[in-house]
Amino acid sequence: MLPTPDLDDRRFQDLMDEARRLIARRCPEWTDHNPSDPGTTLIEAFAMMSDQMIHRLNQVPDRLYVKFLDLIGLRMLPPAAARTPVTFWSTSPVTEAPLLVRGNTRVATLRTETEEAISFCTDADVAMVPGPLAHVMTQGPDDDRPLDREFGSHGVRVPFAAFSTAPQPGDVLLLGLEGAVPGCAVRVEFDGRIDGVGVDPEAPPLIWEAWDGSTWSVCGVSTDGTGGLNRSGNIVVHVPDTHGAAVLGGRTAGWLRARVTEPAGGLPGYTSSPVVHGLSTMTVGATVTATHVEVVDREYLDEAGGVPGQRFAVPRGPILAPYADPYVEVAPRGDDPVWERWTRVDDFAASGPDDRHFVLDAVACEVQFGPAVREEDGGLRQYGAVPPDGASVRLRGFAVGGGQRGNVPAGAVRSLLSSLPFVAGVENRAPARGGADGETLAEAVARGPLTLRSSNRAVTTEDFESMAHQAAPELARVRCMPDDQPGGVRLLVVPAAPPGERVRLEHLVPAQETLDRVAARLEETRLVGTRVVIEPPLYRGVTVVSRITAHHRATGDRVCKDAEEALYRFLDPLPGGGPHGTGWPFGRPVQVGEIFALLQRVPGVDLVDDVRLFAANPVTGERGQESRRIDLPPNSLVVSYDHHIRVEEDR
């Protein structure tokens, strides 16, 4: 970068020296220049204020730098909105006609005395479709065809075993509903028992799956009052939205199944099969994705002046263009105006004088119409049409909101802002993810040279990283590395985590939608022959076990809490953590000496007696041997995993 000169390089001491020279010239009788003299004190005060004014004056080059970036078309990235699946619960089981929940239904977290409610908007329609049970079958892992069980309008006619006599992994209990129930919550009422030793009701080796015509998809289970078919009770199964009717065993139905799996973690498996005395199913809810946005149908702007390049401020923002399809409508002045639709474009480079185009700046919240540019021959060329003088302009179909505050935990969304008949409540069973604040000016300034250098082509590692951030602002970090294959590029992406929470592994897995957007953007800009692999980094869990002696005036519990916070902040892959505050560097090893120094700086710590490092698998929780140094491959990051701090108070 070229050095930027100061418009005025004088500092405080320079101003004081100049003032003393002027005193000797203009007022020779003033001979006392000591700091205790009141006149000298006044001069120091004026010199300090002048120094501050000169400092502000020297910031003018920074302002011009930002203006230059504006001229090359750099736009700040808008916030990203968090998304979460929300489940609507019916007041009673749906048995007759489907119960429809329209898209753009508003739900929110509960408002408290200190925090405002955070609202979400559903992305699409969802229906609670009746799902009575029509067929029941059982099948073993070695059976060619499922065995049809006697089942009629009055339920199970003859009690039967749900699985084989000695249940083994692969045994299934098949439930055929009268039709498909995509996205619905189905309550399975089970009447039965196990004649023998059952399984751990808190972690039964049993999963529920739904058939979409080609594959079985795992279903979520929010309630299991049977403890894995140990006893009579109800099970609430959440069916994926890909569920469809299909033929199994000569029966056409919407199929669900309970499948026996291998016991995990040394827990017991089934020693005998549950005996089914009664079964029934009914739809009690439906799940749909909701986004932390507010959809605005129409917003009226000012009247057009009939001049090129006119800009209109949008009162509400920031605008989240990727979550809606905003467009402008223009109506000429008159008693019965006809609204004409104008199309949004990225720029006016390909717009002709008759093209009804506009550009939307999502962060500045501005609608801009095409400018007129003077040609070499002195004529004017119009890029994009100009609304006529006095015409009304309105922006339609846009969304506002987004930001990190939308990353709410599971169970936080519990309030209905829209009146829905026969709907008892709503909840989000999974945390909201993907929310990120908009780009700051400093971040945009740093991205400016990369944008100018890449010229919309991904060639260097910086190009890949910059374009990935543009495509998915919710990403906290992006690292581009060479792949093992010739001409290959590996892009490691790390999503942002909910604010105020300790980072866990589930926070660091990017959503499939995020990966798809990054892939689509790089597919447009990569060089021919370049192979791009987009994936999360390899995360290595680190457990610190330490013994600390607290100062005699410090509280042991407080020192332990502060030490744990320091470790979680230090061994953090996201910005704000790590040794430099930018997240743990890729491939940087973890050493005992750094942990010693970190804990010794914790307030209230008198002596760090012992520190031990253990590498851990953050998925299984399995730990390795004690080590004084944990090495990481170049594509790896660390994540804290269950630190243990013992604090002894110094008496």
C-alpha positions as CSV (number, residue, x, y, z in Angstrom):
1,M,0.0,0.0,0.0
2,L,1.2,3.5,-0.8
3,P,2.1,5.7,2.2
4,T,-0.5,8.4,2.9
5,P,1.0,11.8,3.8
6,D,-0.3,13.8,6.7
7,L,-1.9,17.1,5.7
8,D,-0.3,18.7,8.8
9,D,2.5,16.9,10.6
10,R,2.8,19.2,13.6
11,R,2.3,17.6,17.1
12,F,1.7,18.9,20.6
13,Q,5.4,19.6,21.3
14,D,5.8,21.4,17.9
15,L,2.9,23.7,18.7
16,M,4.3,24.5,22.1
17,D,7.8,25.3,20.7
18,E,6.2,27.5,18.1
19,A,4.1,29.4,20.7
20,R,7.3,30.0,22.8
21,R,9.1,31.5,19.8
22,L,6.1,33.8,19.1
23,I,6.1,34.9,22.8
24,A,9.8,35.9,22.5
25,R,9.1,37.8,19.3
26,R,5.7,39.5,20.1
27,C,5.9,39.8,23.9
28,P,9.6,40.0,25.0
29,E,8.6,41.2,28.5
30,W,7.1,37.7,29.2
31,T,10.1,35.9,30.5
32,D,8.6,33.2,32.8
33,H,8.0,30.1,30.6
34,N,7.9,27.6,33.4
35,P,4.9,25.1,33.4
36,S,3.7,26.6,36.7
37,D,3.0,29.9,34.9
38,P,-0.8,30.5,34.2
39,G,-0.1,31.7,30.7
40,T,1.9,28.6,29.9
41,T,-1.0,26.5,31.1
42,L,-3.4,28.3,28.7
43,I,-0.9,27.8,25.8
44,E,-0.8,24.1,26.7
45,A,-4.6,23.9,26.6
46,F,-4.7,25.5,23.2
47,A,-1.9,23.3,21.9
48,M,-3.7,20.2,23.0
49,M,-7.0,21.3,21.2
50,S,-5.0,22.2,18.1
51,D,-3.3,18.8,18.2
52,Q,-6.7,17.1,18.3
53,M,-8.0,19.2,15.3
54,I,-4.9,18.3,13.3
55,H,-5.4,14.6,14.0
56,R,-9.0,14.9,12.7
57,L,-7.7,16.7,9.6
58,N,-5.3,13.9,8.9
59,Q,-8.2,11.5,8.7
60,V,-9.3,13.1,5.4
61,P,-7.2,10.6,3.3
62,D,-9.2,7.8,4.9
63,R,-12.4,9.4,3.9
64,L,-11.2,9.8,0.4
65,Y,-10.1,6.1,0.4
66,V,-13.6,5.1,1.2
67,K,-15.0,7.3,-1.5
68,F,-12.6,5.7,-4.0
69,L,-13.9,2.3,-3.0
70,D,-17.4,3.6,-3.5
71,L,-16.5,4.6,-7.1
72,I,-15.3,1.1,-8.0
73,G,-18.7,-0.3,-6.9
74,L,-17.8,-1.8,-3.5
75,R,-20.9,-2.4,-1.4
76,M,-20.9,-3.5,2.3
77,L,-22.2,-6.9,3.0
78,P,-25.7,-7.0,4.7
79,P,-26.4,-9.0,7.8
80,A,-27.3,-12.7,7.5
81,A,-30.5,-14.0,9.0
82,A,-30.7,-16.9,11.4
83,R,-32.9,-19.9,10.6
84,T,-34.5,-22.5,12.8
85,P,-37.2,-25.2,12.3
86,V,-40.3,-24.3,14.3
87,T,-43.0,-26.8,15.2
88,F,-46.7,-25.7,15.4
89,W,-48.8,-27.8,17.8
90,S,-52.5,-28.4,17.2
91,T,-55.1,-28.0,20.0
92,S,-56.3,-31.5,19.3
93,P,-55.2,-34.3,16.9
94,V,-55.9,-33.6,13.3
95,T,-58.3,-36.3,12.1
96,E,-60.5,-34.8,9.3
97,A,-59.2,-32.1,6.9
98,P,-55.6,-30.9,6.8
99,L,-54.8,-27.9,9.0
100,L,-52.8,-25.3,7.0
101,V,-50.3,-22.9,8.5
102,R,-49.6,-20.2,5.9
103,G,-46.1,-18.9,5.0
104,N,-45.0,-15.6,6.5
105,T,-46.6,-16.6,9.8
106,R,-44.8,-14.6,12.5
107,V,-43.5,-16.2,15.7
108,A,-41.2,-14.9,18.3
109,T,-39.3,-15.4,21.6
110,L,-40.9,-14.3,24.8
111,R,-40.4,-10.7,25.7
112,T,-38.8,-10.0,29.1
113,E,-38.2,-7.0,31.2
114,T,-34.7,-6.6,29.8
115,E,-34.9,-8.0,26.3
116,E,-37.2,-7.3,23.4
117,A,-38.9,-10.3,21.6
118,I,-36.9,-11.6,18.6
119,S,-39.4,-12.3,15.8
120,F,-39.2,-15.0,13.0
121,C,-41.2,-15.5,9.9
122,T,-42.0,-18.9,8.4
123,D,-40.6,-19.5,4.9
124,A,-43.4,-21.6,3.3
125,D,-46.8,-23.1,3.9
126,V,-47.0,-26.3,6.0
127,A,-50.0,-28.5,6.5
128,M,-50.9,-30.9,9.4
129,V,-52.2,-33.8,7.4
130,P,-54.3,-36.5,9.1
131,G,-52.2,-39.7,9.6
132,P,-54.3,-42.6,10.9
133,L,-52.7,-46.0,11.0
134,A,-53.7,-48.4,8.2
135,H,-51.1,-51.2,8.2
136,V,-48.6,-52.8,10.6
137,M,-45.7,-55.1,9.6
138,T,-42.6,-56.6,11.1
139,Q,-39.4,-57.6,9.4
140,G,-36.1,-59.1,10.4
141,P,-32.7,-58.3,8.9
142,D,-32.6,-61.6,7.0
143,D,-36.3,-61.6,5.9
144,D,-37.0,-61.1,2.2
145,R,-40.5,-59.7,2.8
146,P,-42.1,-58.0,5.7
147,L,-44.7,-60.0,7.7
148,D,-48.2,-58.4,7.6
149,R,-49.8,-58.2,11.1
150,E,-53.5,-58.4,11.6
151,F,-54.7,-54.8,12.0
152,G,-58.1,-53.3,11.5
153,S,-60.3,-50.4,12.3
154,H,-60.4,-51.5,16.0
155,G,-56.6,-51.8,16.3
156,V,-54.4,-54.8,16.9
157,R,-56.5,-58.0,16.8
158,V,-53.9,-60.4,18.1
159,P,-50.9,-59.3,20.3
160,F,-47.6,-59.8,18.5
161,A,-43.9,-59.4,19.0
162,A,-42.5,-56.1,17.6
163,F,-39.1,-57.7,16.8
164,S,-37.7,-61.2,16.6
165,T,-37.6,-63.4,19.7
166,A,-34.0,-62.3,20.4
167,P,-34.0,-58.8,18.9
168,Q,-30.9,-58.0,16.9
169,P,-29.8,-54.9,14.9
170,G,-31.9,-54.5,11.8
171,D,-35.2,-55.7,13.2
172,V,-38.0,-53.3,12.3
173,L,-41.5,-52.5,13.2
174,L,-43.3,-50.9,10.1
175,L,-46.2,-48.6,10.5
176,G,-48.2,-47.7,7.3
177,L,-50.2,-44.5,7.5
178,E,-53.1,-43.9,5.2
179,G,-51.1,-41.2,3.4
180,A,-47.9,-39.3,3.4
181,V,-47.4,-36.8,6.2
182,P,-44.5,-34.6,5.1
183,G,-43.1,-32.3,7.8
184,C,-45.7,-33.4,10.4
185,A,-45.4,-34.4,14.0
186,V,-47.0,-37.8,14.4
187,R,-48.0,-39.2,17.8
188,V,-47.6,-43.0,18.1
189,E,-49.8,-44.4,20.9
190,F,-48.2,-47.7,22.0
191,D,-49.8,-50.2,24.3
192,G,-47.4,-53.0,25.2
193,R,-44.6,-54.3,27.4
194,I,-41.4,-56.3,27.4
195,D,-41.6,-59.8,28.9
196,G,-38.0,-59.8,30.2
197,V,-35.2,-57.4,30.6
198,G,-35.6,-54.2,28.7
199,V,-33.2,-51.5,27.6
200,D,-32.1,-48.2,29.1
201,P,-35.1,-46.0,28.7
202,E,-32.9,-42.9,28.5
203,A,-30.9,-44.2,25.6
204,P,-32.6,-47.1,23.9
205,P,-31.0,-48.7,20.8
206,L,-33.9,-47.7,18.6
207,I,-34.4,-45.1,15.9
208,W,-37.4,-44.0,13.9
209,E,-37.2,-43.5,10.2
210,A,-39.5,-42.4,7.3
211,W,-39.6,-43.8,3.8
212,D,-39.6,-41.3,0.9
213,G,-39.9,-43.9,-1.9
214,S,-36.2,-44.5,-2.3
215,T,-34.4,-44.1,1.1
216,W,-35.1,-44.2,4.8
217,S,-34.6,-40.8,6.5
218,V,-34.0,-40.5,10.3
219,C,-36.9,-38.9,12.2
220,G,-36.5,-36.7,15.2
221,V,-38.2,-37.8,18.5
222,S,-39.3,-35.1,20.9
223,T,-41.2,-37.3,23.3
224,D,-40.8,-41.0,24.2
225,G,-43.0,-42.0,27.0
226,T,-42.4,-45.7,26.3
227,G,-38.6,-45.6,27.0
228,G,-37.8,-47.4,23.8
229,L,-41.0,-49.5,23.7
230,N,-40.3,-50.7,27.3
231,R,-43.8,-49.8,28.5
232,S,-47.1,-48.3,27.3
233,G,-47.0,-44.6,26.4
234,N,-46.8,-42.1,23.6
235,I,-44.0,-41.3,21.1
236,V,-44.0,-38.0,19.1
237,V,-42.1,-38.6,15.8
238,H,-41.1,-35.7,13.6
239,V,-41.4,-36.8,10.0
240,P,-39.1,-35.1,7.4
241,D,-40.7,-33.0,4.6
242,T,-39.5,-35.6,2.0
243,H,-41.9,-38.2,3.3
244,G,-44.1,-39.7,0.5
245,A,-46.5,-42.6,-0.1
246,A,-44.9,-45.8,-1.4
247,V,-45.5,-49.5,-1.8
248,L,-44.0,-51.9,0.8
249,G,-44.9,-55.5,1.1
250,G,-47.7,-55.0,-1.4
251,R,-49.3,-52.2,0.7
252,T,-49.4,-48.5,-0.4
253,A,-49.0,-46.2,2.6
254,G,-46.9,-43.5,4.1
255,W,-44.4,-45.6,5.9
256,L,-42.6,-45.1,9.2
257,R,-40.5,-47.7,11.0
258,A,-38.8,-48.3,14.4
259,R,-35.4,-50.0,13.8
260,V,-33.2,-51.7,16.3
261,T,-29.6,-50.5,16.3
262,E,-26.4,-51.5,18.0
263,P,-26.3,-50.3,21.7
264,A,-23.9,-47.4,22.2
265,G,-21.4,-46.9,25.0
266,G,-21.7,-50.3,26.6
267,L,-25.4,-49.9,27.3
268,P,-27.6,-53.0,27.3
269,G,-29.5,-54.1,24.2
270,Y,-32.9,-55.8,23.9
271,T,-32.9,-59.3,25.4
272,S,-36.5,-60.0,24.5
273,S,-39.0,-58.3,22.1
274,P,-41.7,-55.8,23.2
275,V,-45.2,-57.3,22.8
276,V,-47.6,-55.0,21.0
277,H,-51.2,-55.0,22.3
278,G,-52.3,-51.8,20.7
279,L,-51.1,-49.2,18.2
280,S,-52.5,-46.0,16.8
281,T,-51.1,-42.9,15.1
282,M,-52.4,-39.3,14.8
283,T,-51.0,-36.0,13.6
284,V,-50.5,-33.4,16.3
285,G,-48.2,-30.8,14.7
286,A,-46.1,-29.7,11.7
287,T,-42.6,-28.3,11.3
288,V,-41.4,-25.6,8.9
289,T,-38.3,-23.4,8.7
290,A,-38.6,-19.9,10.1
291,T,-36.1,-17.0,9.4
292,H,-35.2,-14.1,11.5
293,V,-36.7,-11.5,9.1
294,E,-39.7,-9.4,8.7
295,V,-41.2,-9.4,5.2
296,V,-42.5,-6.0,4.1
297,D,-45.1,-6.2,1.3
298,R,-44.8,-2.5,0.2
299,E,-43.0,0.6,1.2
300,Y,-43.8,3.9,-0.5
301,L,-40.8,6.1,-1.4
302,D,-40.6,9.7,-2.6
303,E,-42.0,11.0,-6.0
304,A,-39.7,10.8,-8.9
305,G,-38.1,13.9,-10.3
306,G,-37.7,12.7,-13.8
307,V,-33.9,13.1,-13.7
308,P,-31.2,10.4,-14.3
309,G,-29.4,8.8,-11.3
310,Q,-32.1,9.7,-8.8
311,R,-31.8,7.9,-5.4
312,F,-34.6,7.0,-3.0
313,A,-34.0,6.2,0.7
314,V,-35.9,3.2,2.1
315,P,-37.1,4.0,5.6
316,R,-36.7,0.5,6.9
317,G,-33.5,-1.6,6.9
318,P,-31.1,-3.2,6.6
319,I,-32.5,-5.0,3.6
320,L,-31.8,-8.7,3.3
321,A,-32.0,-9.2,-0.5
322,P,-31.1,-13.0,-0.5
323,Y,-34.2,-13.8,1.6
324,A,-36.8,-12.2,-0.7
325,D,-37.1,-11.0,-4.3
326,P,-37.6,-7.2,-3.9
327,Y,-38.8,-5.2,-6.9
328,V,-39.9,-1.6,-7.6
329,E,-43.2,-0.4,-8.9
330,V,-43.6,2.9,-10.6
331,A,-47.0,4.6,-11.3
332,P,-47.2,7.8,-13.4
333,R,-49.1,10.7,-12.0
334,G,-52.9,10.4,-12.6
335,D,-56.3,9.6,-11.1
336,D,-56.1,5.9,-11.9
337,P,-52.4,5.0,-12.0
338,V,-51.2,1.7,-13.4
339,W,-48.2,0.3,-11.5
340,E,-45.3,-0.9,-13.7
341,R,-42.8,-3.4,-12.3
342,W,-39.1,-2.7,-12.5
343,T,-36.4,-5.3,-12.2
344,R,-33.4,-5.3,-9.8
345,V,-29.9,-5.6,-11.3
346,D,-26.4,-5.6,-9.8
347,D,-25.3,-2.6,-11.9
348,F,-26.3,-0.7,-15.0
349,A,-23.4,-1.8,-17.2
350,A,-25.8,-3.8,-19.5
351,S,-28.9,-1.6,-19.2
352,G,-30.3,0.3,-22.1
353,P,-32.3,3.6,-22.1
354,D,-35.6,1.7,-22.2
355,D,-34.8,-1.0,-19.6
356,R,-36.8,-0.6,-16.4
357,H,-33.9,-1.5,-14.1
358,F,-32.9,-0.3,-10.6
359,V,-30.0,-1.0,-8.2
360,L,-30.7,-1.8,-4.5
361,D,-28.0,-1.0,-1.9
362,A,-29.1,-3.3,1.0
363,V,-26.9,-1.7,3.7
364,A,-27.3,1.9,2.7
365,C,-31.0,1.2,2.2
366,E,-31.2,3.1,-1.1
367,V,-32.9,2.5,-4.5
368,Q,-31.0,4.0,-7.4
369,F,-32.1,4.5,-11.0
370,G,-29.9,4.6,-14.0
371,P,-27.5,7.5,-14.6
372,A,-26.8,9.5,-17.8
373,V,-23.1,9.4,-18.9
374,R,-21.5,11.9,-21.3
375,E,-19.9,10.3,-24.3
376,E,-16.7,11.4,-26.2
377,D,-18.8,13.1,-28.8
378,G,-20.6,15.2,-26.2
379,G,-23.8,13.3,-26.2
380,L,-25.4,11.6,-23.2
381,R,-26.0,7.9,-22.9
382,Q,-28.7,6.8,-20.6
383,Y,-28.1,3.5,-18.6
384,G,-31.5,2.3,-17.6
385,A,-34.9,4.0,-17.9
386,V,-35.8,7.1,-15.8
387,P,-39.2,7.2,-14.0
388,P,-41.3,10.2,-15.3
389,D,-41.5,13.4,-13.3
390,G,-44.1,13.2,-10.5
391,A,-44.4,9.4,-10.7
392,S,-45.0,7.4,-7.4
393,V,-42.3,4.9,-6.5
394,R,-42.7,2.0,-4.1
395,L,-40.5,-1.0,-3.1
396,R,-42.2,-4.3,-2.7
397,G,-41.4,-7.8,-1.4
398,F,-38.3,-7.1,0.6
399,A,-37.2,-8.4,4.0
400,V,-35.5,-6.6,6.9
401,G,-33.8,-7.9,10.1
402,G,-31.0,-10.4,10.5
403,G,-28.0,-10.3,12.8
404,Q,-26.4,-12.4,15.5
405,R,-29.2,-11.8,17.9
406,G,-31.3,-14.2,15.9
407,N,-29.1,-17.1,16.9
408,V,-31.5,-18.1,19.8
409,P,-31.2,-21.4,21.6
410,A,-33.6,-24.3,21.3
411,G,-36.9,-23.8,23.0
412,A,-36.6,-20.0,22.9
413,V,-39.3,-19.4,20.2
414,R,-42.6,-19.9,22.0
415,S,-44.8,-17.0,21.1
416,L,-47.4,-16.8,18.2
417,L,-47.6,-13.2,16.8
418,S,-50.2,-14.3,14.2
419,S,-53.6,-15.5,15.1
420,L,-54.0,-19.2,14.0
421,P,-57.2,-21.2,14.7
422,F,-56.8,-24.6,16.2
423,V,-53.0,-24.0,16.9
424,A,-52.1,-24.3,20.5
425,G,-48.5,-23.2,20.4
426,V,-45.1,-23.2,18.7
427,E,-41.6,-24.1,19.7
428,N,-38.2,-24.4,18.0
429,R,-36.7,-27.8,18.8
430,A,-33.3,-26.9,17.5
431,P,-31.2,-23.7,18.0
432,A,-31.3,-21.0,15.3
433,R,-28.2,-20.8,13.2
434,G,-26.6,-18.7,10.5
435,G,-27.2,-15.2,11.9
436,A,-24.4,-12.7,11.5
437,D,-24.1,-9.0,11.8
438,G,-23.4,-6.8,8.7
439,E,-20.0,-6.0,7.5
440,T,-18.3,-3.1,9.3
441,L,-16.6,-0.2,7.4
442,A,-13.1,-1.5,8.5
443,E,-13.9,-4.9,7.1
444,A,-15.1,-3.4,3.8
445,V,-12.0,-1.3,3.5
446,A,-9.8,-4.4,3.9
447,R,-11.9,-6.2,1.3
448,G,-11.7,-3.4,-1.2
449,P,-8.2,-4.1,-2.7
450,L,-9.1,-7.8,-2.9
451,T,-12.2,-7.0,-4.9
452,L,-10.4,-4.7,-7.3
453,R,-7.5,-7.3,-7.7
454,S,-9.7,-10.3,-8.4
455,S,-11.9,-8.6,-11.1
456,N,-14.7,-11.1,-10.3
457,R,-12.4,-14.1,-10.9
458,A,-11.2,-16.6,-8.3
459,V,-7.5,-17.1,-8.9
460,T,-5.5,-16.6,-5.7
461,T,-6.3,-17.9,-2.2
462,E,-7.4,-14.4,-1.2
463,D,-9.9,-14.4,-4.1
464,F,-11.5,-17.6,-3.0
465,E,-11.8,-16.4,0.6
466,S,-13.2,-13.0,-0.3
467,M,-15.9,-14.4,-2.6
468,A,-16.9,-17.0,-0.1
469,H,-17.5,-14.3,2.5
470,Q,-19.5,-12.3,-0.1
471,A,-21.7,-15.4,-0.8
472,A,-22.2,-16.3,2.8
473,P,-21.8,-13.4,5.3
474,E,-22.7,-15.7,8.2
475,L,-19.3,-17.4,7.9
476,A,-16.9,-16.3,10.7
477,R,-13.7,-17.6,9.0
478,V,-12.7,-18.9,5.6
479,R,-9.3,-20.5,4.8
480,C,-8.2,-21.5,1.3
481,M,-5.6,-24.2,1.0
482,P,-4.2,-26.3,-1.9
483,D,-5.7,-29.7,-2.3
484,D,-3.9,-33.0,-2.7
485,Q,-5.1,-33.3,-6.3
486,P,-3.3,-31.2,-9.0
487,G,-5.3,-28.0,-9.7
488,G,-7.4,-28.6,-6.6
489,V,-8.4,-26.0,-4.0
490,R,-9.7,-26.8,-0.5
491,L,-11.9,-24.2,1.1
492,L,-12.3,-24.5,4.9
493,V,-15.4,-22.6,6.2
494,V,-16.3,-21.9,9.9
495,P,-19.7,-20.5,10.7
496,A,-20.4,-18.0,13.4
497,A,-21.6,-19.2,16.8
498,P,-24.5,-17.8,18.9
499,P,-23.3,-14.8,20.9
500,G,-22.8,-15.3,24.6
501,E,-22.4,-19.0,24.5
502,R,-19.4,-21.2,24.8
503,V,-18.4,-22.6,21.4
504,R,-19.4,-26.3,20.9
505,L,-18.8,-28.6,18.0
506,E,-22.4,-28.3,16.7
507,H,-21.9,-24.6,16.4
508,L,-19.0,-25.1,14.0
509,V,-20.7,-27.3,11.4
510,P,-21.9,-25.1,8.4
511,A,-25.4,-25.5,7.1
512,Q,-25.9,-27.2,3.8
513,E,-27.6,-24.1,2.4
514,T,-24.5,-22.1,3.3
515,L,-22.2,-24.6,1.5
516,D,-24.5,-24.5,-1.6
517,R,-24.4,-20.7,-1.8
518,V,-20.6,-20.7,-1.6
519,A,-20.3,-23.5,-4.2
520,A,-22.6,-21.7,-6.6
521,R,-20.7,-18.4,-6.3
522,L,-17.3,-20.1,-6.8
523,E,-18.7,-22.2,-9.7
524,E,-19.2,-18.8,-11.5
525,T,-15.8,-17.4,-10.8
526,R,-13.3,-20.3,-10.6
527,L,-10.9,-20.9,-13.5
528,V,-11.6,-23.7,-15.9
529,G,-10.1,-26.9,-14.6
530,T,-10.0,-25.8,-11.0
531,R,-11.5,-28.3,-8.6
532,V,-13.0,-26.8,-5.4
533,V,-13.7,-28.8,-2.3
534,I,-15.8,-26.9,0.4
535,E,-15.9,-28.4,3.9
536,P,-15.4,-27.5,7.6
537,P,-12.0,-27.9,9.1
538,L,-10.9,-30.9,11.1
539,Y,-11.6,-30.1,14.7
540,R,-9.3,-31.4,17.4
541,G,-10.7,-31.3,20.9
542,V,-8.4,-30.2,23.7
543,T,-8.9,-30.9,27.4
544,V,-6.8,-29.1,30.0
545,V,-6.5,-30.5,33.5
546,S,-4.9,-28.1,35.9
547,R,-4.3,-27.6,39.6
548,I,-4.1,-24.0,40.8
549,T,-3.3,-22.3,44.1
550,A,-5.4,-19.2,44.6
551,H,-4.3,-16.1,46.4
552,H,-5.3,-15.9,50.1
553,R,-7.6,-13.0,49.3
554,A,-9.3,-14.6,46.3
555,T,-12.3,-16.9,46.3
556,G,-11.7,-20.3,45.0
557,D,-14.9,-20.6,43.0
558,R,-14.4,-17.3,41.4
559,V,-10.8,-18.2,40.4
560,C,-12.0,-21.5,39.0
561,K,-14.7,-19.8,36.9
562,D,-12.2,-17.2,35.6
563,A,-9.6,-19.8,34.7
564,E,-12.2,-21.8,32.8
565,E,-13.4,-18.7,30.9
566,A,-9.8,-17.9,30.0
567,L,-9.2,-21.4,28.6
568,Y,-12.4,-21.4,26.6
569,R,-11.6,-18.0,25.2
570,F,-8.0,-19.0,24.4
571,L,-8.7,-22.3,22.7
572,D,-11.5,-20.8,20.6
573,P,-11.5,-21.2,16.8
574,L,-13.7,-18.1,16.2
575,P,-12.7,-14.4,16.1
576,G,-12.3,-13.0,19.6
577,G,-10.4,-16.1,20.8
578,G,-7.0,-17.5,20.2
579,P,-3.6,-16.1,21.1
580,H,-4.2,-13.0,18.9
581,G,-7.9,-12.5,19.2
582,T,-8.6,-13.6,15.6
583,G,-9.4,-17.2,16.4
584,W,-7.0,-20.1,16.9
585,P,-4.6,-20.2,13.8
586,F,-5.0,-23.1,11.5
587,G,-2.5,-25.8,12.2
588,R,-0.9,-24.1,15.2
589,P,0.1,-26.6,18.0
590,V,-1.1,-26.3,21.6
591,Q,1.7,-26.3,24.1
592,V,1.7,-26.7,27.9
593,G,3.9,-23.6,28.3
594,E,1.3,-21.3,26.8
595,I,-1.4,-22.8,29.1
596,F,0.9,-22.2,32.1
597,A,1.3,-18.5,31.1
598,L,-2.4,-18.1,30.4
599,L,-3.5,-19.4,33.8
600,Q,-0.8,-17.5,35.6
601,R,-2.3,-14.2,34.3
602,V,-5.8,-15.0,35.6
603,P,-6.7,-12.6,38.5
604,G,-6.5,-14.3,41.9
605,V,-4.1,-17.0,40.8
606,D,-1.1,-17.2,43.1
607,L,0.6,-20.3,41.6
608,V,-0.1,-22.7,38.7
609,D,0.9,-26.1,40.3
610,D,0.3,-28.4,37.4
611,V,-1.0,-28.4,33.8
612,R,-1.8,-31.5,31.7
613,L,-3.0,-31.6,28.1
614,F,-5.1,-34.3,26.5
615,A,-6.3,-34.5,22.9
616,A,-9.9,-35.5,22.7
617,N,-12.4,-36.5,20.0
618,P,-15.2,-33.9,20.2
619,V,-17.7,-36.3,18.7
620,T,-17.2,-39.4,20.8
621,G,-15.5,-37.8,23.8
622,E,-12.6,-40.3,23.7
623,R,-9.4,-38.8,25.1
624,G,-5.8,-39.7,24.2
625,Q,-2.7,-39.9,26.3
626,E,-1.3,-37.0,28.3
627,S,0.9,-34.8,26.1
628,R,3.0,-31.6,26.5
629,R,2.3,-30.6,22.9
630,I,-0.6,-31.3,20.7
631,D,0.3,-31.0,17.0
632,L,-2.4,-30.1,14.4
633,P,-2.4,-30.6,10.7
634,P,-2.7,-27.5,8.5
635,N,-6.4,-28.0,7.9
636,S,-7.2,-28.3,11.7
637,L,-8.5,-26.1,14.4
638,V,-8.8,-26.7,18.2
639,V,-12.0,-26.6,20.2
640,S,-12.2,-26.7,24.0
641,Y,-13.6,-30.0,25.4
642,D,-14.5,-30.3,29.1
643,H,-11.7,-28.6,31.0
644,H,-11.0,-29.6,34.6
645,I,-9.7,-27.0,37.0
646,R,-8.9,-27.7,40.7
647,V,-8.4,-24.7,42.8
648,E,-6.7,-24.9,46.3
649,E,-7.1,-21.8,48.5
650,D,-4.0,-20.5,50.2
651,R,-4.6,-20.3,53.9
